[in-house]
Every structure is written in C-alpha cells, then in structure tokens.
Amino acid sequence: MARKVGIYTRISRDDEGDAMGVARQQQDCERLADLRSWQAVKIYEDNDVSAFKRNVVREEFELMLKDLRAGLIDGIVAYDLDRLARQPRDLERLIEIFDERPKSEFATVTNDVNLGTPDGRTMARIMVAFANKSSHDASRRIRRKHLELAQQGKDSGGPAPYGWRKDDRTKVDPDAARAIREAQQEILAGVRIGTIRTRWWEQGLGNPRAGTKRMAHHHVEHILTNPRLVGYRTYHGEILTGANGEPVKGEWDPINTVAEWEAVCAAVTERKLKQRPGKLLARKYLLSGIARCGLCKTKIRGQINQRRKPGSKATKYTYQCSVVNGGCGKVARVGEPVDKLIAELVLEEQREKAAALGVPIQQQWPRESELEAVQADINQLIEAEKTKQITVSTLLQLLPTKEKERDELKLERARFYKDQKQAEAQVRSGELSLAEFFDLPVERQQEIVLHSLSAVMIHPAGRGRRIFDPSLIDPVWR
C-alpha cells in the first residue's frame, strides 16, 4: 500500500499575489512523490509567509506537524529544507516527531536529507543554521537600508497612513486631515479617545483594518499623536534627529503645526497620568459626579428609568441620591429639565465672558529662544567631541544636564500650547446654541460646565404635584 505523504510549500513574499511560486513547488514535489511511489494526500501551503520571523505563525506548517504526529500522514515532501525551517527550533520540533515515528518518510526536491538517521539530522541542522544566518544577514542589510532612508527623510513605503492620499503618500487627504484636526480639538476640549473611536467607527473614518469588529483604542491614539503629522521622520517608533540635533523632516506635507501637535500629545499624556486603575471616565449623563444632594451633600449620579417604554413621554433618566453610594436616598429629580437649565445658565455666563474678553490672541511661547540656545549648546558639545576638542568622557559629563534642561523646556512648551488651545476652545463654547451643546459628546459638555461650575446642588421638591421648580436647583459658580 502506497505511503501517504503531505506536500509542504512556502514562499516568503508573493508580491504579485498570484501564488505561482508555491504552485511550481507543488508540481516538483508531486513529481518526486510519484517517483518514490508515495501518495500525496494533502497540500500544506503557506504562501507569502516568513519562516524566519519569530512572531509569525505558519498555520499550515503547524497543521502539518499535528497531522504527522497523529499519523494522518506518513511523511513530508518539500521543495527544499529551508522552505520548511529557517529557525533551528522549528527543525527540532520536526525531528522530535521523527523520533516518535521513526518510519516516517521525508524528502526534498533539491537535496537528499534523511531525518531518520543521525547523519541526516546533523546535515539538516547545519543547513538550517546557514539558512538562518542568511536570513539574519539579509534582515540586517534591510534594516540598515531603512535607517539610511529614514535619516534622509524619505518615506518608508507601504500603505498610506490615515491623513494622506492612498495614491500619493506625500500629499494630504483633505477629508482625512479635517477629521484628524476635529478629533484633536475634541481631545483638547476634554473628549475621550474612546468616544472619538466609536464615532470614527460609525462614520467609517480612520482606515479600520478589514475584518475587525471594532477599531483599536491605540490605533486612534497613534493617528492623533503621530509625529508624521508635523513632518517628523521616525524609526522604530522614535523621532530621528539629525547631526544638528533637530528632528529629521520627512518628504511629505504636514497636517499640524508643531504647537498644535505638542498640545495634543501633552493632553493625551496628562490624561493617562490622571487616570487611576478602576476609574471609569465614561459618563452617560451631564451632571453625574457634578450634582450633589441638597440634604446630605453626597454626589448624585444619573440613573436610567427602567420602567420607561419606547415612545412614551416618561423621563429617560433621573438624578438620585443613592444610599448605595453613601447618600441619604431622599432626593431625586427628573434629569432632562435639570440638564437644560444648567446648560442655559452656563452658556449664558460664558457668552458674557467671551464678549468681555474677546478671542485670545495667538501667542508664541516666551521661552522659545531659551530652548534654541540650549539646543545650540548640545550641538556645540557634540561637534566639539567630533573634532577632538573634548573627550567622550567630558561630553558624557556635560551632555545629560543640557539634555534634561532641553526636555523640560520642550515639556513646558507643549503644556503652554495645550493650555492656549484649551482656552480657545472655552471661548468658542460661548458661541454654542443649546442644541449644538447637547450634540457634543458628554465629556465635552461636562468640560464646559465644569469651566463655570464646581457643583450643582439639588434640593428636595417636597410632597404634592411634581412641577419642575428651577429655584430648587442651585448652581455653585467658580
């Protein structure tokens, strides 16, 4: 009875996408199986899959090992040993199965290696070791080439990042750029990245990966804080600096100014530092955590009306002092009219402030020249070491202090522009209508309210017919 073998084919890159490389391997392997009077019962194909990269899982290779160990196939035919393994650990896994099943067959088109014998295994280990070194050498040359391209400010290729045109990575996509800027303004105004992510997913923005159920949080964060937005060239996630100590500029059109980008990055970083484990930043109701009970002064949170039926005129939610949260449980109020009253009061107060102060004038950070001087000192020290005016030891003694001073100044500059952009957003909030206010994400609504109020005291309505009484809602102004 003919031995049943599996044919394994693999190619690392299939740029054309036509699978012709693995097809040729399959034909040669089938011809070899016929010569050995073996029956090829299954083709295991890993097309466009690397055998060298450790983080890549070859699904068909794993299935083949499983089938061979289970006895579903009696052996393996491959075009070449390096199609099977370029990492010694993969070869050892295969050898382990041949130890368990010593009568298994093995053959390759290009050479005759018998994994069932000690000499064959030794030869296989040597061949895979050389294949592994060859891949290492190629990988090192590719990395060096990409670093050189990055240092020259050239693009890295591949699919266009969100914000740039798909047919020309150097040109800005106006619609995508507009979505990025709007989202950045929302970040500065207090909106969570999770809220932006949900809206982008619903609107089809952000180039979500095909087949994903939801866009990842870190994906949206990277889009909004990507150094590429200001033209900075990165390499392995780090901003490259040139010989002059300045960031390397890429050969593409930017979307943000440095001030805008630094402000957004500072806002995202500060929010991460403020976030505590277990703390839920997302809120559904405007005054959750802002409203307080007029009797016990405990914070009140919104609660959905579970009894409300679709289409009814009953309230959607209420603000209740809850015993569970340490309150007295004696105060409750319909949510919608309270929110409307507070929004009207806050917007009117901010309109008056905006009329009195006007739109803030765009100002440059006052210590810009000081930062430039520190950077010039760093460049001078590095140049002095290159020209042998000072030793490396002296450079390493002087450089850390200057670098720390530079980094502190950059952080101060980012915070300055963040505060400036947030102040501008607060002035713009005074121009909102009531409908526009409630169209904003709830985080943005709360940011506007908290800019004017520190709390809202809700007093008990008493017995009798419950008619909304604004006098029982007491805003505490800042």
C-alpha positions as CSV (number, residue, x, y, z in Angstrom):
1,M,0.0,0.0,0.0
2,A,1.4,3.4,-1.0
3,R,2.7,5.6,1.8
4,K,0.5,8.8,2.3
5,V,2.5,11.9,2.4
6,G,1.8,15.6,2.8
7,I,3.4,18.2,0.5
8,Y,4.6,21.4,2.1
9,T,5.1,24.6,0.0
10,R,6.0,28.1,1.2
11,I,7.3,31.3,-0.1
12,S,8.2,34.4,2.0
13,R,7.0,37.1,-0.4
14,D,4.3,36.9,-3.1
15,D,4.4,40.5,-4.4
16,E,2.2,39.6,-7.4
17,G,-0.4,37.8,-5.3
18,D,-0.7,35.0,-8.0
19,A,0.7,32.1,-5.9
20,M,2.8,31.0,-8.8
21,G,5.9,30.3,-6.6
22,V,4.1,27.8,-4.4
23,A,2.4,26.3,-7.4
24,R,5.8,25.5,-9.0
25,Q,7.0,23.9,-5.7
26,Q,3.9,21.8,-5.6
27,Q,4.4,20.4,-9.1
28,D,8.0,19.4,-8.4
29,C,7.1,17.8,-5.0
30,E,4.2,15.8,-6.7
31,R,6.7,14.6,-9.3
32,L,9.1,13.5,-6.6
33,A,6.3,11.7,-4.7
34,D,5.4,9.8,-7.8
35,L,9.0,8.7,-8.3
36,R,9.0,7.4,-4.7
37,S,5.6,5.7,-5.2
38,W,4.1,7.8,-2.5
39,Q,0.6,9.1,-2.5
40,A,0.3,12.8,-2.0
41,V,-2.9,13.2,0.1
42,K,-2.8,16.8,1.2
43,I,-1.1,20.1,0.2
44,Y,0.0,22.3,3.1
45,E,0.6,25.8,1.6
46,D,2.0,28.9,3.4
47,N,2.0,31.5,0.7
48,D,3.6,34.9,1.4
49,V,4.6,33.8,4.9
50,S,8.0,34.1,6.5
51,A,9.7,31.2,8.2
52,F,12.4,33.4,9.8
53,K,10.3,35.9,11.8
54,R,9.7,34.6,15.3
55,N,6.3,36.3,15.7
56,V,4.8,34.8,12.6
57,V,2.7,31.7,13.0
58,R,2.6,29.4,9.9
59,E,-0.8,27.9,10.2
60,E,-0.4,25.2,7.6
61,F,3.1,24.2,8.9
62,E,1.5,23.8,12.4
63,L,-1.3,21.7,11.0
64,M,1.2,19.5,9.1
65,L,3.1,18.8,12.3
66,K,-0.1,18.0,14.1
67,D,-1.2,15.6,11.3
68,L,2.2,13.9,11.1
69,R,2.2,13.3,14.9
70,A,-1.3,11.9,14.8
71,G,-0.4,9.5,12.0
72,L,-2.8,11.1,9.4
73,I,0.1,11.3,7.0
74,D,3.2,9.1,6.8
75,G,5.7,11.7,5.8
76,I,6.6,15.0,4.3
77,V,7.8,16.2,0.9
78,A,9.1,19.7,0.5
79,Y,10.9,21.6,-2.3
80,D,13.9,22.5,-0.1
81,L,14.7,22.2,3.6
82,D,14.7,26.0,4.0
83,R,11.0,26.0,2.9
84,L,10.3,24.0,6.0
85,A,12.5,25.7,8.5
86,R,14.7,28.7,8.9
87,Q,14.7,28.7,12.7
88,P,16.5,25.8,14.4
89,R,13.7,25.4,16.9
90,D,11.2,24.6,14.0
91,L,13.6,21.9,12.7
92,E,14.0,20.4,16.2
93,R,10.2,20.1,16.6
94,L,10.1,18.2,13.3
95,I,13.0,15.9,14.4
96,E,11.2,15.2,17.6
97,I,8.2,13.8,15.7
98,F,10.5,11.7,13.6
99,D,11.9,10.3,16.9
100,E,8.4,9.3,17.9
101,R,7.5,7.9,14.5
102,P,10.9,6.6,13.1
103,K,9.2,5.0,10.0
104,S,8.0,8.4,8.7
105,E,9.2,9.4,5.3
106,F,11.0,12.7,4.4
107,A,12.3,14.0,1.1
108,T,13.1,17.3,-0.6
109,V,13.4,18.1,-4.3
110,T,16.8,19.9,-4.1
111,N,18.8,17.6,-1.9
112,D,18.5,14.2,-0.2
113,V,18.4,14.6,3.6
114,N,17.1,11.8,5.7
115,L,15.7,13.0,9.1
116,G,15.5,9.4,10.3
117,T,19.3,9.0,10.5
118,P,21.8,10.8,12.8
119,D,23.9,11.9,9.8
120,G,20.9,13.3,8.1
121,R,19.8,15.2,11.1
122,T,23.3,16.7,11.6
123,M,23.3,17.8,8.0
124,A,19.8,19.2,8.3
125,R,20.8,21.2,11.4
126,I,23.9,22.6,9.6
127,M,21.8,23.6,6.6
128,V,19.1,25.3,8.7
129,A,21.8,27.1,10.7
130,F,23.2,28.5,7.4
131,A,19.7,29.4,6.2
132,N,19.1,31.2,9.5
133,K,22.4,33.1,9.2
134,S,21.5,34.1,5.6
135,S,18.1,35.5,6.8
136,H,19.9,37.3,9.6
137,D,22.3,38.9,7.1
138,A,19.5,39.9,4.8
139,S,17.5,41.3,7.7
140,R,20.5,43.4,8.9
141,R,21.1,44.8,5.4
142,I,17.4,45.7,5.1
143,R,17.3,47.4,8.5
144,R,20.4,49.4,7.6
145,K,18.9,50.5,4.3
146,H,15.6,51.6,6.0
147,L,17.6,53.5,8.7
148,E,19.6,55.3,5.9
149,L,16.3,56.2,4.1
150,A,14.9,57.4,7.4
151,Q,17.9,59.6,8.1
152,Q,17.4,61.2,4.7
153,G,13.8,61.9,5.4
154,K,12.5,59.5,2.8
155,D,9.2,57.7,3.2
156,S,9.2,54.0,4.3
157,G,6.7,52.8,1.7
158,G,3.7,50.6,2.3
159,P,0.0,51.6,2.7
160,A,-0.5,55.4,3.2
161,P,-1.1,56.4,6.8
162,Y,-4.5,57.9,7.6
163,G,-4.4,61.5,6.7
164,W,-2.6,61.1,3.4
165,R,-3.8,60.2,-0.1
166,K,-3.7,56.5,-1.0
167,D,-2.3,57.2,-4.4
168,D,0.4,59.6,-3.1
169,R,1.7,59.2,0.4
170,T,3.3,62.7,0.3
171,K,0.1,64.6,-0.3
172,V,-2.5,65.3,2.4
173,D,-6.0,63.8,2.0
174,P,-8.2,66.9,2.8
175,D,-11.2,64.9,4.2
176,A,-9.0,62.7,6.5
177,A,-6.9,65.7,7.6
178,R,-10.1,67.6,8.5
179,A,-11.3,64.6,10.6
180,I,-7.9,64.4,12.4
181,R,-7.9,68.1,13.3
182,E,-11.5,68.0,14.5
183,A,-10.7,65.0,16.7
184,Q,-7.6,66.8,18.1
185,Q,-9.8,69.8,19.0
186,E,-12.1,67.4,20.8
187,I,-9.2,65.9,22.7
188,L,-8.1,69.4,23.9
189,A,-11.7,70.1,24.9
190,G,-11.9,67.0,27.1
191,V,-13.4,64.3,24.9
192,R,-12.1,60.8,25.4
193,I,-10.3,58.9,22.7
194,G,-12.8,56.1,23.2
195,T,-15.7,58.4,22.2
196,I,-13.8,59.5,19.1
197,R,-13.0,55.9,18.2
198,T,-16.7,55.0,18.4
199,R,-17.8,57.9,16.2
200,W,-15.0,57.2,13.7
201,W,-16.1,53.6,13.5
202,E,-19.7,54.5,12.9
203,Q,-18.6,57.0,10.2
204,G,-16.0,54.7,8.5
205,L,-13.1,57.0,9.4
206,G,-9.5,56.1,10.4
207,N,-8.9,53.3,7.9
208,P,-10.0,50.4,10.2
209,R,-8.5,47.1,9.3
210,A,-10.7,44.8,7.2
211,G,-12.5,42.1,9.2
212,T,-12.1,43.9,12.6
213,K,-15.2,44.3,14.7
214,R,-14.0,47.5,16.3
215,M,-11.2,49.9,15.8
216,A,-8.5,49.6,18.5
217,H,-8.0,52.5,21.0
218,H,-4.2,52.6,20.5
219,H,-4.8,52.8,16.7
220,V,-6.8,56.1,17.1
221,E,-4.4,57.5,19.6
222,H,-1.5,56.9,17.3
223,I,-3.3,58.6,14.4
224,L,-3.9,61.7,16.5
225,T,-0.4,61.9,18.0
226,N,1.7,60.5,15.1
227,P,4.9,62.6,14.7
228,R,4.4,62.3,10.9
229,L,1.6,64.9,11.4
230,V,4.2,67.6,11.7
231,G,6.6,66.0,9.2
232,Y,8.9,64.3,11.7
233,R,10.6,61.1,10.5
234,T,10.5,58.2,12.9
235,Y,12.4,54.9,13.0
236,H,11.0,52.0,15.1
237,G,8.7,54.5,16.9
238,E,11.4,57.0,17.8
239,I,11.8,60.5,16.3
240,L,15.1,60.6,14.4
241,T,17.4,63.6,15.0
242,G,20.0,64.9,12.5
243,A,23.6,66.0,13.1
244,N,22.3,69.4,14.2
245,G,20.2,67.9,16.9
246,E,16.9,68.8,15.2
247,P,14.2,66.3,14.2
248,V,14.7,64.9,10.7
249,K,11.9,66.2,8.4
250,G,10.2,63.8,6.0
251,E,9.4,64.4,2.4
252,W,5.7,64.8,2.8
253,D,3.2,67.6,3.5
254,P,2.4,68.0,7.2
255,I,-1.1,68.3,8.7
256,N,-0.3,70.0,12.0
257,T,2.0,72.8,13.3
258,V,4.4,71.7,16.0
259,A,2.4,73.8,18.5
260,E,-0.8,72.0,17.7
261,W,0.8,68.6,17.7
262,E,2.6,69.1,21.0
263,A,-0.6,70.4,22.7
264,V,-2.5,67.2,21.7
265,C,0.4,65.0,22.8
266,A,0.6,66.8,26.2
267,A,-3.2,66.5,26.7
268,V,-3.2,62.7,26.0
269,T,-0.2,62.2,28.3
270,E,-1.7,64.2,31.2
271,R,-4.9,62.3,30.9
272,K,-3.1,59.0,31.1
273,L,-1.3,60.2,34.3
274,K,-4.5,61.3,35.9
275,Q,-6.4,58.1,35.1
276,R,-6.5,55.7,38.0
277,P,-7.0,51.9,37.8
278,G,-10.7,51.0,38.0
279,K,-11.8,54.6,37.4
280,L,-14.4,54.9,34.8
281,L,-14.0,58.1,32.8
282,A,-17.0,57.5,30.6
283,R,-20.3,59.0,31.8
284,K,-23.7,58.9,30.2
285,Y,-25.3,61.9,32.0
286,L,-24.3,65.6,32.1
287,L,-24.3,66.1,35.9
288,S,-23.1,62.7,37.0
289,G,-20.5,63.4,39.7
290,I,-21.2,67.2,39.4
291,A,-24.6,67.3,41.0
292,R,-24.9,66.9,44.8
293,C,-27.7,66.2,47.2
294,G,-29.1,69.3,48.9
295,L,-29.6,67.4,52.2
296,C,-26.5,65.2,52.7
297,K,-24.2,66.8,50.1
298,T,-23.3,63.4,48.6
299,K,-22.5,63.3,44.9
300,I,-25.5,62.3,42.7
301,R,-25.3,60.2,39.6
302,G,-27.8,59.7,36.8
303,Q,-29.8,56.6,36.6
304,I,-31.8,55.3,33.7
305,N,-35.5,54.9,34.0
306,Q,-36.0,51.1,33.7
307,R,-39.8,51.5,33.6
308,R,-39.8,53.7,30.6
309,K,-41.4,52.2,27.4
310,P,-40.3,53.1,23.9
311,G,-42.3,56.0,22.5
312,S,-43.6,57.1,25.9
313,K,-43.2,60.6,27.3
314,A,-41.8,59.4,30.6
315,T,-38.4,60.7,31.6
316,K,-35.4,58.8,30.2
317,Y,-33.3,59.2,33.4
318,T,-33.2,60.8,36.8
319,Y,-30.7,62.2,39.2
320,Q,-31.0,60.3,42.5
321,C,-29.2,60.4,45.8
322,S,-28.4,56.8,46.3
323,V,-28.0,55.0,49.7
324,V,-25.6,52.6,47.9
325,N,-23.2,55.5,47.2
326,G,-23.4,56.6,50.8
327,G,-26.2,59.1,50.4
328,C,-29.5,59.7,52.2
329,G,-31.7,58.5,49.4
330,K,-34.2,61.3,49.9
331,V,-33.6,63.4,46.8
332,A,-34.5,62.6,43.2
333,R,-35.2,64.7,40.2
334,V,-36.1,64.2,36.5
335,G,-32.9,64.6,34.5
336,E,-33.8,66.4,31.3
337,P,-35.1,69.7,32.7
338,V,-32.2,69.9,35.2
339,D,-29.7,69.4,32.3
340,K,-31.4,72.0,30.2
341,L,-31.5,74.6,33.0
342,I,-27.8,74.2,33.8
343,A,-26.8,74.3,30.1
344,E,-28.7,77.5,29.6
345,L,-27.1,79.2,32.6
346,V,-23.6,78.0,31.8
347,L,-23.8,79.0,28.1
348,E,-25.1,82.5,29.0
349,E,-22.4,83.0,31.6
350,Q,-19.7,82.0,29.0
351,R,-21.2,84.2,26.3
352,E,-20.8,87.2,28.7
353,K,-17.2,86.3,29.4
354,A,-16.4,85.8,25.7
355,A,-17.9,89.2,24.9
356,A,-15.9,90.9,27.7
357,L,-12.6,89.2,27.0
358,G,-12.8,88.5,23.3
359,V,-10.9,85.7,21.5
360,P,-7.5,85.2,23.0
361,I,-4.6,86.3,20.8
362,Q,-2.3,83.6,19.5
363,Q,0.9,84.0,21.4
364,Q,4.3,82.3,21.0
365,W,5.8,80.5,23.9
366,P,8.0,83.1,25.6
367,R,11.0,80.8,26.3
368,E,11.5,79.7,22.7
369,S,14.8,81.5,22.4
370,E,16.0,79.8,25.6
371,L,15.2,76.4,24.2
372,E,17.0,77.2,20.9
373,A,20.1,78.3,23.0
374,V,20.1,75.0,25.0
375,Q,19.8,73.0,21.7
376,A,22.7,75.0,20.3
377,D,24.8,74.2,23.3
378,I,24.1,70.5,22.9
379,N,25.0,70.7,19.2
380,Q,28.3,72.5,20.1
381,L,29.3,69.9,22.6
382,I,28.7,67.1,20.1
383,E,30.7,68.9,17.4
384,A,33.5,69.5,19.9
385,E,33.8,65.8,20.6
386,K,33.7,65.0,16.9
387,T,36.6,67.5,16.2
388,K,38.5,66.1,19.3
389,Q,38.3,69.4,21.2
390,I,36.9,67.5,24.2
391,T,37.0,63.8,25.1
392,V,34.0,61.4,25.1
393,S,34.2,61.3,28.9
394,T,33.9,65.1,29.1
395,L,31.0,65.0,26.7
396,L,29.1,62.4,28.7
397,Q,29.6,64.5,31.9
398,L,28.2,67.7,30.3
399,L,25.6,66.4,28.0
400,P,23.0,64.8,30.4
401,T,22.4,68.2,32.2
402,K,21.8,70.0,28.9
403,E,19.6,67.2,27.6
404,K,17.5,67.3,30.8
405,E,17.1,71.1,30.5
406,R,16.1,70.8,26.9
407,D,13.5,68.1,27.6
408,E,12.0,70.1,30.5
409,L,11.7,73.1,28.2
410,K,10.0,71.1,25.5
411,L,7.5,69.7,28.0
412,E,6.8,73.3,29.2
413,R,6.3,74.4,25.6
414,A,3.8,71.6,25.0
415,R,1.8,72.4,28.1
416,F,1.8,76.1,27.1
417,Y,0.3,75.4,23.7
418,K,-2.1,72.9,25.2
419,D,-3.4,75.4,27.7
420,Q,-3.7,78.0,24.9
421,K,-5.7,75.7,22.7
422,Q,-8.0,74.7,25.6
423,A,-8.6,78.4,26.4
424,E,-9.5,79.0,22.8
425,A,-11.9,76.0,22.9
426,Q,-13.6,77.5,26.0
427,V,-14.1,80.8,24.3
428,R,-15.7,79.0,21.3
429,S,-18.0,77.2,23.7
430,G,-19.7,80.6,24.4
431,E,-20.8,80.7,20.8
432,L,-22.8,77.4,21.0
433,S,-26.5,77.2,20.9
434,L,-28.4,74.9,23.3
435,A,-29.0,72.3,20.5
436,E,-25.3,72.4,19.5
437,F,-24.3,72.0,23.1
438,F,-26.3,68.8,23.5
439,D,-25.0,67.5,20.2
440,L,-21.5,67.4,21.7
441,P,-20.0,64.3,23.4
442,V,-20.9,64.2,27.1
443,E,-17.3,64.6,28.1
444,R,-17.1,67.9,26.2
445,Q,-20.4,69.0,27.8
446,Q,-19.1,68.3,31.2
447,E,-15.8,70.2,30.4
448,I,-17.8,73.3,29.5
449,V,-20.0,73.0,32.7
450,L,-17.0,72.5,35.0
451,H,-15.3,75.5,33.5
452,S,-18.1,77.6,35.1
453,L,-19.5,75.5,37.9
454,S,-17.9,73.5,40.7
455,A,-21.1,71.7,41.6
456,V,-24.9,71.8,41.3
457,M,-26.9,71.4,44.5
458,I,-30.3,69.6,44.0
459,H,-32.8,70.3,46.8
460,P,-35.8,68.1,47.7
461,A,-39.0,69.0,45.9
462,G,-41.3,68.1,48.8
463,R,-44.7,66.4,48.6
464,G,-47.6,67.1,46.1
465,R,-47.6,67.5,42.4
466,R,-44.1,67.4,41.0
467,I,-43.7,70.5,38.8
468,F,-40.1,71.4,37.9
469,D,-39.0,74.3,40.1
470,P,-35.7,76.0,39.0
471,S,-35.2,77.6,42.4
472,L,-34.6,74.1,43.8
473,I,-31.6,73.7,41.5
474,D,-28.7,75.7,43.0
475,P,-25.5,76.1,40.7
476,V,-22.3,76.7,42.6
477,W,-20.3,79.1,40.4
478,R,-16.5,79.1,40.4
